[in-house]
Amino acid sequence: MTRVAVAGFQHETNTFAPFPTTMELFERRGAWPELTRGAALPARFHGLNIPLSGFLAECKHEVVPILWAGAEPGGYVETGAFDSMVAEIVEGIRQAAPDAVYLDLHGAMVTEAYDDAEAEILRRVRAVTGPDLPIAVSLDLHGNLSQAFFDLATVVTVYRTYPHVDMADTGARATRLLDAALTGPVAKAFRRGDYLIPITAQATGFSPSRELYAALPDRDALSVDLALGFPPADIPELGPAIFAYARTQAAADQAADATARHLAEVEGTFDARLLSAADAVAQAKSAHPGPVVIADVQDNPGAGGTSDTTGLLRALIAAEVPDAVLSMLHDPDTAAAAHSAGEGAEITVQLGGAFRQYSEPLEATVLVEALSDGQFRFTGPMFGGSDADLGPVARLRLKGTGVTVVVGSERAQNADQEMFRVVGIEPRDHAIICVKSAVHFMADYGRVADTILFADVSGANPCNLAAIPYTRLRTALRLGPNGPLAVTKPPD
């Protein structure tokens, strides 16, 4: 029977984030599963919306599980963490002596030593497998991929939805594409886009992403995929990439070229949909009926944000909104103080603002309305079935306002209503729902709110691409749809 070695190592790296990604963040559970090894993988990942889960469920071969590790998006991955994880994966593959390999990667990992971390992973794997062993890789829609990576992988699949409700489906597609590579020759083609796309404009519920991805399965090929890129990364390989596979080179090239033309044709129709915080709050306050969701997109921890900025909170207070809830503000000290004081206590705290380049702490007197250990199970379309452990969590009512904030002890993107329910808040019961997220929240919160607004508030996930201080991009790349050409310049 064919033996397939299986491993996963995921990180989306924001090179502007003000903190590193350490080994500890891969080892512990937050919103993502904790580091899992060996025979524990099938049970741990059964039924989850994670590529590895979909691959394991679909694969008909003998599987040799090695490990899976993932961490909340953040700054550069530390060298020690990267080297340790990759060495363990490579050694597992060497010992397994498999007939093929499947890797659940992200596509936007950057380490202290490697701009193109996924290509480096494959280089090290190829050192033990040789150049011809079939290697299938699944990737995030937000990958920044290189020609070197493409050349090293045999076949690649990419998420086709944002929010990523098809992560497990992408792993299953990787199984089928790997089978195609095991049973016959596979020709491949790689193309790159020449403009960056803001994160909020990439949502596949909006045009033109909706039409771009709807067209992919119709190409005359085994598989065609499009990664739209992850903008907050100052690296030469930044930007969209297209992967096409077919039985003939002509068919692969034709499919890749068709997708590249489509991407070029729709350039002027992408819309970041950003509003000032004041305008977003004003629109939400006047909307009837509610609820309305306001996304604090530039403080999205799912894109490396600190998840503790106070700009949106201040806008809610200034507008004197009668009923708004916000989740989840990363503030371990305030969460600890609330747990120490107990439910029903009134305390004065400094909310958020640990990174002063983005916001100042907000001093407030708050009523501690509810407490939780932060352990719960997600129920939304994207993370549903996965268990979270966000440490001590508190529900705080800001005295003299209509604002309630949920503070937690781990950074985690609010893409699931359970991040309110963990402290007894039912989102649909409130007029304004504020989430620290960019797009992923839409899969779950779209079920309770017809109006969704994107607030332009300072944070580590900048969505105004022309204002990002890039220094290392390729000069043929445009900074946003129909934007100016990138200019390579030395850092200050």
C-alpha positions as CSV (number, residue, x, y, z in Angstrom):
1,M,0.0,0.0,0.0
2,T,1.1,3.6,-0.7
3,R,2.5,5.3,2.4
4,V,2.0,9.0,2.8
5,A,3.9,11.0,5.5
6,V,1.7,13.8,6.8
7,A,2.7,17.0,8.7
8,G,1.5,20.6,9.2
9,F,3.3,23.8,10.2
10,Q,1.3,27.0,9.8
11,H,1.9,30.6,10.5
12,E,0.8,33.8,8.8
13,T,3.5,36.4,9.5
14,N,3.0,40.1,9.7
15,T,6.5,41.6,9.5
16,F,5.2,44.9,10.9
17,A,3.8,43.2,14.1
18,P,5.6,44.4,17.2
19,F,6.3,41.0,18.8
20,P,7.9,37.7,17.7
21,T,6.2,34.3,17.3
22,T,7.9,32.0,19.7
23,M,8.0,28.2,20.2
24,E,5.6,28.6,23.2
25,L,2.9,30.0,20.9
26,F,3.0,26.9,18.7
27,E,3.0,24.6,21.7
28,R,-0.1,25.9,23.6
29,R,-3.7,26.0,22.6
30,G,-5.4,29.3,21.9
31,A,-8.0,29.6,19.1
32,W,-5.9,27.1,17.1
33,P,-5.1,23.5,18.2
34,E,-2.0,23.0,20.2
35,L,1.2,21.3,18.9
36,T,0.2,17.6,18.3
37,R,2.5,14.8,17.4
38,G,2.4,11.3,15.9
39,A,-0.4,8.9,16.4
40,A,-2.5,11.6,18.3
41,L,-3.1,13.5,15.1
42,P,-6.1,11.6,13.6
43,A,-8.2,11.8,16.7
44,R,-7.2,15.4,17.6
45,F,-8.1,16.7,14.1
46,H,-11.1,14.5,13.4
47,G,-14.0,16.6,12.0
48,L,-12.3,20.0,12.2
49,N,-12.2,22.6,9.5
50,I,-8.5,22.4,9.1
51,P,-6.7,21.1,5.9
52,L,-5.0,18.3,7.7
53,S,-8.5,17.1,8.9
54,G,-9.8,17.1,5.3
55,F,-6.7,15.3,4.0
56,L,-6.9,12.5,6.7
57,A,-10.7,12.0,6.1
58,E,-10.2,11.7,2.3
59,C,-6.9,9.8,2.0
60,K,-7.2,6.2,1.1
61,H,-3.5,5.4,1.6
62,E,-1.6,4.4,4.7
63,V,-0.9,7.6,6.6
64,V,2.2,8.2,8.7
65,P,1.4,11.2,10.9
66,I,4.3,13.3,12.1
67,L,3.1,16.5,13.7
68,W,0.9,19.6,13.3
69,A,1.7,23.0,14.7
70,G,0.1,26.4,14.2
71,A,0.1,29.8,16.0
72,E,-2.0,32.9,15.9
73,P,-0.7,35.3,13.3
74,G,2.0,37.6,14.5
75,G,5.6,38.8,14.0
76,Y,8.6,37.0,12.6
77,V,8.8,33.3,13.6
78,E,11.9,32.9,15.8
79,T,14.7,30.9,14.3
80,G,14.8,28.3,17.1
81,A,11.1,27.5,16.7
82,F,11.3,27.2,12.9
83,D,14.4,25.1,13.0
84,S,13.0,22.8,15.7
85,M,9.7,22.2,14.0
86,V,11.2,21.6,10.5
87,A,13.9,19.3,11.9
88,E,11.2,17.2,13.5
89,I,9.2,17.0,10.3
90,V,12.2,16.2,8.2
91,E,13.3,13.4,10.6
92,G,9.8,12.0,10.6
93,I,9.8,11.8,6.9
94,R,13.2,10.2,6.8
95,Q,12.2,7.5,9.2
96,A,8.9,6.9,7.5
97,A,10.5,6.4,4.0
98,P,7.2,7.2,2.4
99,D,5.9,7.0,-1.1
100,A,4.6,10.5,-0.9
101,V,4.3,13.5,1.5
102,Y,1.5,15.9,2.4
103,L,2.2,19.2,4.1
104,D,-0.4,21.5,5.6
105,L,1.3,24.9,5.3
106,H,0.2,28.5,5.2
107,G,2.1,30.2,2.5
108,A,2.9,33.5,4.3
109,M,5.4,32.4,7.0
110,V,8.4,34.6,7.4
111,T,11.1,33.9,9.9
112,E,14.0,35.8,11.4
113,A,16.3,34.1,8.8
114,Y,14.0,33.3,5.8
115,D,11.6,35.6,3.9
116,D,10.3,32.5,2.0
117,A,9.9,30.1,4.8
118,E,7.7,27.6,3.0
119,A,10.3,27.2,0.2
120,E,12.9,26.6,2.9
121,I,10.7,23.9,4.5
122,L,10.5,22.2,1.1
123,R,14.2,22.5,0.5
124,R,14.9,20.7,3.7
125,V,12.3,18.0,3.0
126,R,13.7,17.5,-0.5
127,A,17.1,17.0,1.0
128,V,15.8,13.6,2.4
129,T,13.2,12.7,-0.2
130,G,15.1,13.6,-3.4
131,P,13.6,15.6,-6.3
132,D,11.0,13.1,-7.6
133,L,9.0,12.0,-4.6
134,P,5.4,13.4,-4.9
135,I,4.8,16.2,-2.4
136,A,1.3,17.7,-2.0
137,V,0.9,21.0,-0.2
138,S,-2.2,22.8,0.9
139,L,-2.1,26.6,1.4
140,D,-4.0,29.5,2.8
141,L,-5.7,31.9,0.3
142,H,-3.4,34.6,1.8
143,G,-0.1,33.0,0.8
144,N,2.8,35.0,-0.6
145,L,4.4,32.3,-2.8
146,S,7.5,32.1,-4.9
147,Q,8.7,30.4,-8.0
148,A,11.1,28.5,-5.8
149,F,8.3,27.1,-3.7
150,F,6.3,26.2,-6.7
151,D,9.2,24.3,-8.3
152,L,9.8,22.3,-5.1
153,A,6.2,21.2,-4.6
154,T,4.7,18.5,-6.9
155,V,1.1,19.8,-6.5
156,V,-0.6,22.6,-4.5
157,T,-4.1,23.4,-3.4
158,V,-5.3,26.7,-2.0
159,Y,-8.4,27.8,0.0
160,R,-11.1,29.2,-2.3
161,T,-13.1,31.0,0.3
162,Y,-12.5,34.0,2.6
163,P,-13.8,33.5,5.3
164,H,-12.0,30.2,5.0
165,V,-14.9,27.9,5.4
166,D,-13.3,25.4,3.0
167,M,-10.0,24.6,4.8
168,A,-10.9,21.0,5.3
169,D,-12.2,20.8,1.7
170,T,-8.8,22.1,0.5
171,G,-7.0,19.3,2.3
172,A,-9.4,16.8,0.7
173,R,-8.6,18.3,-2.7
174,A,-4.9,17.9,-1.9
175,T,-5.6,14.2,-1.4
176,R,-7.2,13.9,-4.8
177,L,-4.6,15.9,-6.6
178,L,-1.8,13.9,-5.0
179,D,-3.6,10.7,-6.3
180,A,-3.4,12.2,-9.7
181,A,0.3,12.8,-9.3
182,L,0.7,9.2,-8.1
183,T,-1.1,7.7,-11.1
184,G,0.3,9.7,-14.0
185,P,2.3,12.7,-15.2
186,V,1.2,16.1,-14.0
187,A,2.2,19.3,-15.8
188,K,2.1,22.6,-13.9
189,A,2.1,26.3,-14.5
190,F,2.8,29.3,-12.2
191,R,1.8,32.9,-12.7
192,R,2.0,36.0,-10.5
193,G,-0.3,39.0,-10.1
194,D,1.3,42.4,-10.3
195,Y,-0.8,44.3,-7.8
196,L,-1.5,44.0,-4.1
197,I,-5.1,43.6,-2.8
198,P,-6.2,44.9,0.7
199,I,-7.3,42.2,3.0
200,T,-10.9,43.6,3.3
201,A,-11.2,43.7,-0.5
202,Q,-10.3,40.0,-0.8
203,A,-13.5,38.6,0.8
204,T,-15.1,36.0,-1.6
205,G,-18.6,37.2,-0.6
206,F,-17.8,40.4,-2.5
207,S,-17.1,41.0,-6.2
208,P,-14.7,40.5,-7.8
209,S,-13.2,37.8,-5.6
210,R,-16.5,35.9,-5.7
211,E,-16.4,35.7,-9.5
212,L,-12.6,35.0,-9.6
213,Y,-13.0,31.9,-7.4
214,A,-16.3,30.8,-8.9
215,A,-14.5,30.5,-12.3
216,L,-11.6,28.3,-11.0
217,P,-13.2,24.9,-11.0
218,D,-14.4,25.4,-14.6
219,R,-10.9,25.5,-16.1
220,D,-9.9,22.6,-18.3
221,A,-7.3,21.3,-15.9
222,L,-6.9,19.0,-12.9
223,S,-6.7,21.9,-10.5
224,V,-6.4,25.7,-10.7
225,D,-5.9,27.8,-7.5
226,L,-5.3,31.5,-6.7
227,A,-3.6,32.9,-3.6
228,L,-4.4,36.6,-3.2
229,G,-1.4,37.4,-1.0
230,F,-1.0,38.7,2.6
231,P,-0.2,42.4,2.3
232,P,1.4,43.2,5.8
233,A,4.7,41.5,4.9
234,D,7.7,43.4,3.7
235,I,9.2,40.7,1.5
236,P,10.2,40.4,-2.2
237,E,7.7,37.6,-2.8
238,L,4.6,39.6,-1.7
239,G,1.5,39.4,-3.9
240,P,-1.0,37.1,-5.7
241,A,0.1,33.8,-7.2
242,I,-1.7,31.2,-9.5
243,F,-1.1,27.5,-9.5
244,A,-2.4,25.3,-12.3
245,Y,-2.1,21.5,-12.9
246,A,-3.1,19.4,-15.9
247,R,-2.2,16.3,-17.8
248,T,-0.5,18.4,-20.5
249,Q,1.7,21.5,-20.3
250,A,-0.5,23.2,-22.8
251,A,-3.6,22.7,-20.7
252,A,-1.8,23.9,-17.5
253,D,-0.5,27.0,-19.2
254,Q,-3.9,27.8,-20.7
255,A,-5.7,27.5,-17.3
256,A,-3.0,29.6,-15.6
257,D,-3.1,32.3,-18.3
258,A,-6.9,32.4,-18.2
259,T,-6.9,33.0,-14.4
260,A,-4.1,35.6,-14.7
261,R,-6.1,37.5,-17.4
262,H,-9.2,37.4,-15.2
263,L,-7.2,38.8,-12.2
264,A,-5.9,41.6,-14.5
265,E,-9.3,42.4,-15.9
266,V,-10.9,43.0,-12.4
267,E,-8.1,45.1,-10.9
268,G,-10.1,48.3,-10.8
269,T,-13.1,46.7,-9.1
270,F,-11.6,45.8,-5.7
271,D,-12.9,47.9,-2.8
272,A,-11.4,48.0,0.7
273,R,-14.7,49.4,2.0
274,L,-13.0,51.3,4.9
275,L,-14.8,53.9,6.9
276,S,-13.4,56.2,9.6
277,A,-14.2,54.9,13.1
278,A,-16.5,57.9,13.7
279,D,-18.4,57.3,10.4
280,A,-18.7,53.6,11.1
281,V,-20.2,54.2,14.5
282,A,-22.5,56.9,13.3
283,Q,-23.9,54.6,10.5
284,A,-24.3,51.7,13.0
285,K,-26.0,54.0,15.6
286,S,-28.5,55.2,13.0
287,A,-29.2,51.8,11.5
288,H,-32.7,50.3,12.1
289,P,-33.2,47.6,12.8
290,G,-30.0,46.2,14.2
291,P,-27.8,44.5,14.9
292,V,-24.9,46.0,12.9
293,V,-21.4,44.6,13.0
294,I,-18.3,46.9,13.0
295,A,-15.1,45.2,12.3
296,D,-11.9,46.7,13.8
297,V,-10.0,45.4,10.8
298,Q,-6.6,46.9,11.4
299,D,-6.4,45.5,14.9
300,N,-7.2,42.0,13.7
301,P,-5.1,39.4,15.6
302,G,-5.8,37.0,12.8
303,A,-3.5,39.2,10.7
304,G,-0.9,39.9,13.4
305,G,-2.7,42.7,15.1
306,T,-2.1,43.3,18.8
307,S,-5.9,43.0,19.5
308,D,-5.7,45.7,22.2
309,T,-6.2,49.0,20.5
310,T,-8.7,51.4,22.0
311,G,-9.6,53.6,19.0
312,L,-13.0,51.9,18.3
313,L,-13.9,51.9,21.9
314,R,-13.2,55.6,22.1
315,A,-15.4,56.2,19.1
316,L,-18.3,54.3,20.6
317,I,-18.0,56.3,23.8
318,A,-17.7,59.6,22.0
319,A,-20.9,58.8,20.0
320,E,-22.8,57.9,23.2
321,V,-24.1,54.7,21.7
322,P,-26.8,53.2,23.9
323,D,-25.9,49.6,23.3
324,A,-22.6,48.2,21.9
325,V,-20.5,45.1,22.7
326,L,-16.9,44.5,21.7
327,S,-14.9,41.2,21.8
328,M,-12.1,40.3,22.3
329,L,-9.7,42.9,23.7
330,H,-6.4,41.3,24.6
331,D,-5.7,42.5,28.1
332,P,-4.4,39.8,30.5
333,D,-3.8,42.3,33.3
334,T,-7.4,43.6,33.2
335,A,-8.8,40.1,32.9
336,A,-6.7,39.1,36.0
337,A,-7.9,42.1,37.9
338,A,-11.5,41.4,37.1
339,H,-11.1,37.8,38.2
340,S,-9.5,38.9,41.5
341,A,-12.3,41.4,42.2
342,G,-15.1,38.9,41.3
343,E,-18.5,39.3,39.6
344,G,-20.4,42.3,40.7
345,A,-17.3,44.3,41.6
346,E,-16.7,47.8,40.4
347,I,-13.0,48.5,39.5
348,T,-11.0,51.1,37.7
349,V,-8.7,49.7,35.0
350,Q,-6.5,50.7,32.1
351,L,-8.0,49.0,29.1
352,G,-5.7,47.9,26.3
353,G,-3.2,50.2,24.7
354,A,0.0,48.2,25.5
355,F,1.5,49.2,22.2
356,R,1.4,53.0,22.2
357,Q,2.3,53.3,18.5
358,Y,-1.3,52.3,17.8
359,S,-3.3,53.6,20.8
360,E,-3.2,54.7,24.4
361,P,-4.8,52.7,27.3
362,L,-8.4,53.7,28.1
363,E,-8.9,54.5,31.7
364,A,-12.4,53.4,32.8
365,T,-14.4,52.4,35.8
366,V,-16.1,49.1,34.9
367,L,-18.6,46.7,36.4
368,V,-17.5,43.1,36.3
369,E,-20.6,41.4,34.9
370,A,-19.3,37.9,34.2
371,L,-16.2,35.8,34.3
372,S,-15.0,32.7,32.5
373,D,-12.0,30.4,32.3
374,G,-12.0,31.0,28.5
375,Q,-12.4,27.4,27.6
376,F,-15.2,26.7,25.1
377,R,-16.1,25.1,21.8
378,F,-16.5,27.1,18.6
379,T,-19.9,26.6,16.8
380,G,-19.5,28.9,13.7
381,P,-18.9,27.8,10.1
382,M,-15.2,28.4,10.2
383,F,-13.9,27.1,13.5
384,G,-16.9,25.0,14.5
385,G,-16.0,21.9,16.6
386,S,-12.6,23.2,17.6
387,D,-11.9,23.8,21.3
388,A,-10.5,27.1,22.4
389,D,-8.5,28.0,25.5
390,L,-8.2,31.8,25.8
391,G,-7.3,31.9,29.5
392,P,-9.2,34.1,32.0
393,V,-11.9,36.2,30.2
394,A,-14.1,38.9,31.7
395,R,-17.2,40.8,30.6
396,L,-16.9,44.5,31.7
397,R,-19.6,47.2,31.5
398,L,-18.0,50.6,31.1
399,K,-19.6,52.8,33.8
400,G,-21.7,55.7,32.4
401,T,-21.8,54.3,28.8
402,G,-23.7,51.8,26.8
403,V,-20.6,49.9,26.0
404,T,-19.6,46.4,27.2
405,V,-16.2,45.0,26.4
406,V,-14.9,41.4,26.6
407,V,-11.3,41.1,27.7
408,G,-9.2,38.0,27.3
409,S,-5.8,36.6,28.1
410,E,-4.8,35.2,24.7
411,R,-4.8,37.0,21.3
412,A,-7.5,35.5,19.2
413,Q,-9.5,36.7,16.2
414,N,-13.2,37.0,16.8
415,A,-14.6,34.9,14.0
416,D,-17.2,33.1,16.1
417,Q,-20.1,34.2,18.2
418,E,-18.9,32.0,21.0
419,M,-16.3,34.7,21.8
420,F,-19.2,36.7,23.2
421,R,-21.2,33.7,24.6
422,V,-18.3,32.6,26.7
423,V,-19.3,35.4,29.1
424,G,-23.0,35.2,28.5
425,I,-23.5,37.7,25.8
426,E,-25.8,36.8,22.9
427,P,-24.7,39.0,20.0
428,R,-28.0,39.2,18.2
429,D,-29.5,40.9,21.3
430,H,-27.3,44.0,20.9
431,A,-27.6,46.9,18.5
432,I,-23.9,47.2,17.7
433,I,-21.5,44.2,17.7
434,C,-17.8,45.1,17.4
435,V,-15.3,42.4,16.5
436,K,-11.5,42.3,16.3
437,S,-11.4,40.7,12.9
438,A,-11.1,41.6,9.2
439,V,-13.3,39.2,7.2
440,H,-13.5,35.8,8.9
441,F,-16.2,37.0,11.3
442,M,-18.6,37.3,8.3
443,A,-19.2,33.6,8.1
444,D,-20.8,33.5,11.6
445,Y,-22.0,37.1,12.3
446,G,-23.5,37.4,8.8
447,R,-26.2,35.1,10.2
448,V,-27.4,37.7,12.7
449,A,-26.6,41.0,11.1
450,D,-27.4,42.3,7.6
451,T,-25.2,45.4,7.9
452,I,-21.4,45.0,8.2
453,L,-19.0,48.0,8.4
454,F,-15.2,48.1,8.3
455,A,-13.6,50.7,10.6
456,D,-10.3,52.3,9.7
457,V,-8.6,52.5,13.2
458,S,-4.9,52.4,13.8
459,G,-3.4,48.9,14.2
460,A,-0.7,46.5,13.1
461,N,-2.7,45.2,10.1
462,P,-2.7,48.3,7.9
463,C,-5.2,48.1,5.0
464,N,-4.2,51.4,3.3
465,L,-1.4,49.8,1.3
466,A,0.0,52.9,-0.1
467,A,0.8,54.1,3.4
468,I,2.7,51.0,4.5
469,P,6.5,51.6,4.8
470,Y,7.6,48.8,2.5
471,T,11.3,48.7,1.7
472,R,11.9,45.3,0.0
473,L,9.1,44.7,-2.6
474,R,9.8,44.0,-6.3
475,T,9.5,47.2,-8.2
476,A,7.0,45.8,-10.8
477,L,4.4,45.4,-8.0
478,R,1.6,48.0,-7.6
479,L,0.6,49.1,-4.1
480,G,-3.1,48.2,-4.4
481,P,-5.5,47.9,-7.3
482,N,-4.4,50.6,-9.8
483,G,-2.0,51.9,-7.2
484,P,1.4,53.4,-7.5
485,L,4.4,51.1,-8.3
486,A,6.4,49.9,-5.3
487,V,9.6,51.8,-4.7
488,T,12.4,49.9,-3.0
489,K,14.0,52.1,-0.4
490,P,16.3,51.6,2.6
491,P,14.7,51.5,6.0
492,D,15.0,54.6,8.3
